[in-house]
Amino acid sequence: MAEIDWKDLRAKAYEAMGRAYAPYSGFPVGAAALTRDGRVVSGCNVENVSHGIGLCAECVLVGNLISGGGGRLRAVAVCDARGAALAPCGRCRQLLLEHGGPELSVDTVEGPLPMSVLLPLAFGPGDLDAVRRGGVDA
């Protein structure tokens, strides 16, 4: 698998940030991800006057991933209006985990980190499978 070009991925996140709809917070955010099959998907935050129903850039990115045919995420970069790396919020970490797994690499101010570090002891499909099997995993 080819090396991840984090500079390029963050540039694509910055480009997406330029399309953000952030009239209430004034804090536009962009996200871009590399899929395992080499495609790049992106998203930007979309606010709403009812603040609680705004969409984070990562949520839009995942929606674009699914509407564009799906696949698995390999690497994600999220940035602010300065182009600086932003860590995904807890909700977005859960969404990214669902579509990239614990090995998904995320750009951070400390360098790329796997989702397993950013979301330790995560709730995932295995938890549902255990319940469906009727067993108790202790």
mmCIF file of the C-alpha atoms, coordinates in Angstrom:
data_MODEL
# 
_entry.id   MODEL 
# 
loop_
_atom_site.group_PDB 
_atom_site.id 
_atom_site.type_symbol 
_atom_site.label_atom_id 
_atom_site.label_alt_id 
_atom_site.label_comp_id 
_atom_site.label_asym_id 
_atom_site.label_entity_id 
_atom_site.label_seq_id 
_atom_site.pdbx_PDB_ins_code 
_atom_site.Cartn_x 
_atom_site.Cartn_y 
_atom_site.Cartn_z 
_atom_site.occupancy 
_atom_site.B_iso_or_equiv 
_atom_site.pdbx_formal_charge 
_atom_site.auth_seq_id 
_atom_site.auth_comp_id 
_atom_site.auth_asym_id 
_atom_site.auth_atom_id 
_atom_site.pdbx_PDB_model_num 
ATOM 1   C CA . MET A 1 1   ? 0.000   0.000   0.000  1.00 0.00 ? 1   MET A CA 1 
ATOM 2   C CA . ALA A 1 2   ? 1.346   3.442   -0.941 1.00 0.00 ? 2   ALA A CA 1 
ATOM 3   C CA . GLU A 1 3   ? 2.631   5.880   1.668  1.00 0.00 ? 3   GLU A CA 1 
ATOM 4   C CA . ILE A 1 4   ? 0.125   8.469   2.911  1.00 0.00 ? 4   ILE A CA 1 
ATOM 5   C CA . ASP A 1 5   ? 0.825   12.021  1.732  1.00 0.00 ? 5   ASP A CA 1 
ATOM 6   C CA . TRP A 1 6   ? -0.370  13.880  4.829  1.00 0.00 ? 6   TRP A CA 1 
ATOM 7   C CA . LYS A 1 7   ? 0.473   17.301  3.379  1.00 0.00 ? 7   LYS A CA 1 
ATOM 8   C CA . ASP A 1 8   ? -1.731  16.630  0.352  1.00 0.00 ? 8   ASP A CA 1 
ATOM 9   C CA . LEU A 1 9   ? -4.523  15.152  2.469  1.00 0.00 ? 9   LEU A CA 1 
ATOM 10  C CA . ARG A 1 10  ? -4.523  18.179  4.779  1.00 0.00 ? 10  ARG A CA 1 
ATOM 11  C CA . ALA A 1 11  ? -4.531  20.465  1.688  1.00 0.00 ? 11  ALA A CA 1 
ATOM 12  C CA . LYS A 1 12  ? -7.674  18.681  0.498  1.00 0.00 ? 12  LYS A CA 1 
ATOM 13  C CA . ALA A 1 13  ? -9.205  19.136  3.967  1.00 0.00 ? 13  ALA A CA 1 
ATOM 14  C CA . TYR A 1 14  ? -8.338  22.837  3.775  1.00 0.00 ? 14  TYR A CA 1 
ATOM 15  C CA . GLU A 1 15  ? -10.003 23.052  0.361  1.00 0.00 ? 15  GLU A CA 1 
ATOM 16  C CA . ALA A 1 16  ? -13.151 21.439  1.803  1.00 0.00 ? 16  ALA A CA 1 
ATOM 17  C CA . MET A 1 17  ? -13.023 23.862  4.730  1.00 0.00 ? 17  MET A CA 1 
ATOM 18  C CA . GLY A 1 18  ? -13.405 26.686  2.211  1.00 0.00 ? 18  GLY A CA 1 
ATOM 19  C CA . ARG A 1 19  ? -16.882 25.340  1.379  1.00 0.00 ? 19  ARG A CA 1 
ATOM 20  C CA . ALA A 1 20  ? -18.052 25.124  5.003  1.00 0.00 ? 20  ALA A CA 1 
ATOM 21  C CA . TYR A 1 21  ? -21.330 26.678  6.074  1.00 0.00 ? 21  TYR A CA 1 
ATOM 22  C CA . ALA A 1 22  ? -20.427 28.199  9.450  1.00 0.00 ? 22  ALA A CA 1 
ATOM 23  C CA . PRO A 1 23  ? -22.318 31.505  9.812  1.00 0.00 ? 23  PRO A CA 1 
ATOM 24  C CA . TYR A 1 24  ? -23.051 31.036  13.526 1.00 0.00 ? 24  TYR A CA 1 
ATOM 25  C CA . SER A 1 25  ? -19.745 29.924  14.984 1.00 0.00 ? 25  SER A CA 1 
ATOM 26  C CA . GLY A 1 26  ? -17.487 31.482  12.381 1.00 0.00 ? 26  GLY A CA 1 
ATOM 27  C CA . PHE A 1 27  ? -15.386 28.284  12.743 1.00 0.00 ? 27  PHE A CA 1 
ATOM 28  C CA . PRO A 1 28  ? -15.217 26.513  9.386  1.00 0.00 ? 28  PRO A CA 1 
ATOM 29  C CA . VAL A 1 29  ? -13.804 22.984  9.396  1.00 0.00 ? 29  VAL A CA 1 
ATOM 30  C CA . GLY A 1 30  ? -12.805 20.705  6.549  1.00 0.00 ? 30  GLY A CA 1 
ATOM 31  C CA . ALA A 1 31  ? -12.014 17.003  6.459  1.00 0.00 ? 31  ALA A CA 1 
ATOM 32  C CA . ALA A 1 32  ? -10.500 14.769  3.809  1.00 0.00 ? 32  ALA A CA 1 
ATOM 33  C CA . ALA A 1 33  ? -9.895  11.038  3.865  1.00 0.00 ? 33  ALA A CA 1 
ATOM 34  C CA . LEU A 1 34  ? -8.046  8.514   1.800  1.00 0.00 ? 34  LEU A CA 1 
ATOM 35  C CA . THR A 1 35  ? -9.930  5.272   1.270  1.00 0.00 ? 35  THR A CA 1 
ATOM 36  C CA . ARG A 1 36  ? -8.278  1.879   1.169  1.00 0.00 ? 36  ARG A CA 1 
ATOM 37  C CA . ASP A 1 37  ? -8.894  1.725   -2.576 1.00 0.00 ? 37  ASP A CA 1 
ATOM 38  C CA . GLY A 1 38  ? -7.130  5.069   -3.143 1.00 0.00 ? 38  GLY A CA 1 
ATOM 39  C CA . ARG A 1 39  ? -10.069 7.458   -3.499 1.00 0.00 ? 39  ARG A CA 1 
ATOM 40  C CA . VAL A 1 40  ? -10.218 10.769  -1.614 1.00 0.00 ? 40  VAL A CA 1 
ATOM 41  C CA . VAL A 1 41  ? -13.473 11.876  -0.009 1.00 0.00 ? 41  VAL A CA 1 
ATOM 42  C CA . SER A 1 42  ? -14.048 15.143  1.793  1.00 0.00 ? 42  SER A CA 1 
ATOM 43  C CA . GLY A 1 43  ? -16.559 17.043  3.859  1.00 0.00 ? 43  GLY A CA 1 
ATOM 44  C CA . CYS A 1 44  ? -17.068 20.361  5.620  1.00 0.00 ? 44  CYS A CA 1 
ATOM 45  C CA . ASN A 1 45  ? -19.100 21.415  8.602  1.00 0.00 ? 45  ASN A CA 1 
ATOM 46  C CA . VAL A 1 46  ? -22.681 22.502  7.975  1.00 0.00 ? 46  VAL A CA 1 
ATOM 47  C CA . GLU A 1 47  ? -24.201 24.566  10.769 1.00 0.00 ? 47  GLU A CA 1 
ATOM 48  C CA . ASN A 1 48  ? -27.835 25.268  11.483 1.00 0.00 ? 48  ASN A CA 1 
ATOM 49  C CA . VAL A 1 49  ? -29.560 28.057  13.386 1.00 0.00 ? 49  VAL A CA 1 
ATOM 50  C CA . SER A 1 50  ? -30.646 25.318  15.822 1.00 0.00 ? 50  SER A CA 1 
ATOM 51  C CA . HIS A 1 51  ? -27.055 24.752  16.933 1.00 0.00 ? 51  HIS A CA 1 
ATOM 52  C CA . GLY A 1 52  ? -27.527 21.186  18.150 1.00 0.00 ? 52  GLY A CA 1 
ATOM 53  C CA . ILE A 1 53  ? -28.334 19.813  14.692 1.00 0.00 ? 53  ILE A CA 1 
ATOM 54  C CA . GLY A 1 54  ? -25.259 21.071  12.864 1.00 0.00 ? 54  GLY A CA 1 
ATOM 55  C CA . LEU A 1 55  ? -23.068 18.530  11.095 1.00 0.00 ? 55  LEU A CA 1 
ATOM 56  C CA . CYS A 1 56  ? -19.350 18.184  11.722 1.00 0.00 ? 56  CYS A CA 1 
ATOM 57  C CA . ALA A 1 57  ? -17.055 17.947  8.704  1.00 0.00 ? 57  ALA A CA 1 
ATOM 58  C CA . GLU A 1 58  ? -16.344 14.313  9.530  1.00 0.00 ? 58  GLU A CA 1 
ATOM 59  C CA . CYS A 1 59  ? -20.083 13.495  9.493  1.00 0.00 ? 59  CYS A CA 1 
ATOM 60  C CA . VAL A 1 60  ? -20.415 15.008  6.033  1.00 0.00 ? 60  VAL A CA 1 
ATOM 61  C CA . LEU A 1 61  ? -17.276 13.144  4.931  1.00 0.00 ? 61  LEU A CA 1 
ATOM 62  C CA . VAL A 1 62  ? -18.759 9.796   6.024  1.00 0.00 ? 62  VAL A CA 1 
ATOM 63  C CA . GLY A 1 63  ? -22.043 10.646  4.272  1.00 0.00 ? 63  GLY A CA 1 
ATOM 64  C CA . ASN A 1 64  ? -20.100 11.437  1.103  1.00 0.00 ? 64  ASN A CA 1 
ATOM 65  C CA . LEU A 1 65  ? -18.160 8.176   1.466  1.00 0.00 ? 65  LEU A CA 1 
ATOM 66  C CA . ILE A 1 66  ? -21.375 6.165   1.637  1.00 0.00 ? 66  ILE A CA 1 
ATOM 67  C CA . SER A 1 67  ? -23.192 8.102   -1.098 1.00 0.00 ? 67  SER A CA 1 
ATOM 68  C CA . GLY A 1 68  ? -20.109 7.755   -3.324 1.00 0.00 ? 68  GLY A CA 1 
ATOM 69  C CA . GLY A 1 69  ? -20.169 3.977   -3.193 1.00 0.00 ? 69  GLY A CA 1 
ATOM 70  C CA . GLY A 1 70  ? -18.825 3.187   0.262  1.00 0.00 ? 70  GLY A CA 1 
ATOM 71  C CA . GLY A 1 71  ? -15.513 1.627   1.130  1.00 0.00 ? 71  GLY A CA 1 
ATOM 72  C CA . ARG A 1 72  ? -13.188 1.765   4.109  1.00 0.00 ? 72  ARG A CA 1 
ATOM 73  C CA . LEU A 1 73  ? -11.243 4.783   5.299  1.00 0.00 ? 73  LEU A CA 1 
ATOM 74  C CA . ARG A 1 74  ? -7.466  4.485   5.571  1.00 0.00 ? 74  ARG A CA 1 
ATOM 75  C CA . ALA A 1 75  ? -6.380  8.002   6.645  1.00 0.00 ? 75  ALA A CA 1 
ATOM 76  C CA . VAL A 1 76  ? -8.186  11.168  7.734  1.00 0.00 ? 76  VAL A CA 1 
ATOM 77  C CA . ALA A 1 77  ? -7.093  14.793  8.074  1.00 0.00 ? 77  ALA A CA 1 
ATOM 78  C CA . VAL A 1 78  ? -9.265  17.482  9.669  1.00 0.00 ? 78  VAL A CA 1 
ATOM 79  C CA . CYS A 1 79  ? -8.295  21.162  9.708  1.00 0.00 ? 79  CYS A CA 1 
ATOM 80  C CA . ASP A 1 80  ? -9.453  24.612  10.741 1.00 0.00 ? 80  ASP A CA 1 
ATOM 81  C CA . ALA A 1 81  ? -9.374  27.908  8.817  1.00 0.00 ? 81  ALA A CA 1 
ATOM 82  C CA . ARG A 1 82  ? -5.606  28.200  9.439  1.00 0.00 ? 82  ARG A CA 1 
ATOM 83  C CA . GLY A 1 83  ? -4.987  24.759  7.968  1.00 0.00 ? 83  GLY A CA 1 
ATOM 84  C CA . ALA A 1 84  ? -3.987  23.442  11.399 1.00 0.00 ? 84  ALA A CA 1 
ATOM 85  C CA . ALA A 1 85  ? -4.821  19.856  12.322 1.00 0.00 ? 85  ALA A CA 1 
ATOM 86  C CA . LEU A 1 86  ? -7.899  19.350  14.485 1.00 0.00 ? 86  LEU A CA 1 
ATOM 87  C CA . ALA A 1 87  ? -8.723  16.219  16.439 1.00 0.00 ? 87  ALA A CA 1 
ATOM 88  C CA . PRO A 1 88  ? -12.201 14.832  15.733 1.00 0.00 ? 88  PRO A CA 1 
ATOM 89  C CA . CYS A 1 89  ? -14.753 15.173  18.536 1.00 0.00 ? 89  CYS A CA 1 
ATOM 90  C CA . GLY A 1 90  ? -15.994 12.050  20.327 1.00 0.00 ? 90  GLY A CA 1 
ATOM 91  C CA . ARG A 1 91  ? -19.065 11.629  18.113 1.00 0.00 ? 91  ARG A CA 1 
ATOM 92  C CA . CYS A 1 92  ? -16.944 11.886  14.991 1.00 0.00 ? 92  CYS A CA 1 
ATOM 93  C CA . ARG A 1 93  ? -14.349 9.466   16.341 1.00 0.00 ? 93  ARG A CA 1 
ATOM 94  C CA . GLN A 1 94  ? -17.115 6.892   16.691 1.00 0.00 ? 94  GLN A CA 1 
ATOM 95  C CA . LEU A 1 95  ? -18.289 7.538   13.097 1.00 0.00 ? 95  LEU A CA 1 
ATOM 96  C CA . LEU A 1 96  ? -14.750 7.306   11.749 1.00 0.00 ? 96  LEU A CA 1 
ATOM 97  C CA . LEU A 1 97  ? -14.123 4.087   13.679 1.00 0.00 ? 97  LEU A CA 1 
ATOM 98  C CA . GLU A 1 98  ? -17.224 2.549   12.096 1.00 0.00 ? 98  GLU A CA 1 
ATOM 99  C CA . HIS A 1 99  ? -15.917 3.273   8.598  1.00 0.00 ? 99  HIS A CA 1 
ATOM 100 C CA . GLY A 1 100 ? -12.185 2.850   9.072  1.00 0.00 ? 100 GLY A CA 1 
ATOM 101 C CA . GLY A 1 101 ? -11.654 0.575   12.037 1.00 0.00 ? 101 GLY A CA 1 
ATOM 102 C CA . PRO A 1 102 ? -9.159  0.838   14.880 1.00 0.00 ? 102 PRO A CA 1 
ATOM 103 C CA . GLU A 1 103 ? -6.227  1.003   12.420 1.00 0.00 ? 103 GLU A CA 1 
ATOM 104 C CA . LEU A 1 104 ? -7.572  4.154   10.685 1.00 0.00 ? 104 LEU A CA 1 
ATOM 105 C CA . SER A 1 105 ? -4.781  6.739   10.783 1.00 0.00 ? 105 SER A CA 1 
ATOM 106 C CA . VAL A 1 106 ? -5.772  10.256  11.899 1.00 0.00 ? 106 VAL A CA 1 
ATOM 107 C CA . ASP A 1 107 ? -3.668  13.392  11.419 1.00 0.00 ? 107 ASP A CA 1 
ATOM 108 C CA . THR A 1 108 ? -3.126  15.194  14.759 1.00 0.00 ? 108 THR A CA 1 
ATOM 109 C CA . VAL A 1 109 ? -0.870  17.945  16.095 1.00 0.00 ? 109 VAL A CA 1 
ATOM 110 C CA . GLU A 1 110 ? 1.285   15.094  17.467 1.00 0.00 ? 110 GLU A CA 1 
ATOM 111 C CA . GLY A 1 111 ? 1.453   13.374  14.063 1.00 0.00 ? 111 GLY A CA 1 
ATOM 112 C CA . PRO A 1 112 ? -0.661  10.541  12.667 1.00 0.00 ? 112 PRO A CA 1 
ATOM 113 C CA . LEU A 1 113 ? -2.266  8.335   15.321 1.00 0.00 ? 113 LEU A CA 1 
ATOM 114 C CA . PRO A 1 114 ? -4.402  5.208   14.948 1.00 0.00 ? 114 PRO A CA 1 
ATOM 115 C CA . MET A 1 115 ? -8.056  5.468   15.895 1.00 0.00 ? 115 MET A CA 1 
ATOM 116 C CA . SER A 1 116 ? -7.411  2.817   18.572 1.00 0.00 ? 116 SER A CA 1 
ATOM 117 C CA . VAL A 1 117 ? -5.326  5.442   20.419 1.00 0.00 ? 117 VAL A CA 1 
ATOM 118 C CA . LEU A 1 118 ? -7.850  8.245   19.881 1.00 0.00 ? 118 LEU A CA 1 
ATOM 119 C CA . LEU A 1 119 ? -10.818 6.092   20.913 1.00 0.00 ? 119 LEU A CA 1 
ATOM 120 C CA . PRO A 1 120 ? -9.609  3.389   23.303 1.00 0.00 ? 120 PRO A CA 1 
ATOM 121 C CA . LEU A 1 121 ? -12.004 0.689   24.465 1.00 0.00 ? 121 LEU A CA 1 
ATOM 122 C CA . ALA A 1 122 ? -14.419 1.713   21.707 1.00 0.00 ? 122 ALA A CA 1 
ATOM 123 C CA . PHE A 1 123 ? -17.931 0.374   21.293 1.00 0.00 ? 123 PHE A CA 1 
ATOM 124 C CA . GLY A 1 124 ? -18.097 -1.449  17.982 1.00 0.00 ? 124 GLY A CA 1 
ATOM 125 C CA . PRO A 1 125 ? -19.800 -4.115  15.900 1.00 0.00 ? 125 PRO A CA 1 
ATOM 126 C CA . GLY A 1 126 ? -18.225 -6.853  18.022 1.00 0.00 ? 126 GLY A CA 1 
ATOM 127 C CA . ASP A 1 127 ? -20.231 -5.630  21.006 1.00 0.00 ? 127 ASP A CA 1 
ATOM 128 C CA . LEU A 1 128 ? -23.481 -6.093  19.089 1.00 0.00 ? 128 LEU A CA 1 
ATOM 129 C CA . ASP A 1 129 ? -22.385 -9.481  17.805 1.00 0.00 ? 129 ASP A CA 1 
ATOM 130 C CA . ALA A 1 130 ? -21.770 -10.695 21.373 1.00 0.00 ? 130 ALA A CA 1 
ATOM 131 C CA . VAL A 1 131 ? -25.316 -9.759  22.374 1.00 0.00 ? 131 VAL A CA 1 
ATOM 132 C CA . ARG A 1 132 ? -26.786 -11.366 19.262 1.00 0.00 ? 132 ARG A CA 1 
ATOM 133 C CA . ARG A 1 133 ? -24.921 -14.588 20.053 1.00 0.00 ? 133 ARG A CA 1 
ATOM 134 C CA . GLY A 1 134 ? -26.440 -14.488 23.529 1.00 0.00 ? 134 GLY A CA 1 
ATOM 135 C CA . GLY A 1 135 ? -23.106 -14.906 25.211 1.00 0.00 ? 135 GLY A CA 1 
ATOM 136 C CA . VAL A 1 136 ? -21.409 -12.869 27.849 1.00 0.00 ? 136 VAL A CA 1 
ATOM 137 C CA . ASP A 1 137 ? -17.916 -11.711 26.944 1.00 0.00 ? 137 ASP A CA 1 
ATOM 138 C CA . ALA A 1 138 ? -16.143 -10.931 30.192 1.00 0.00 ? 138 ALA A CA 1 
# 
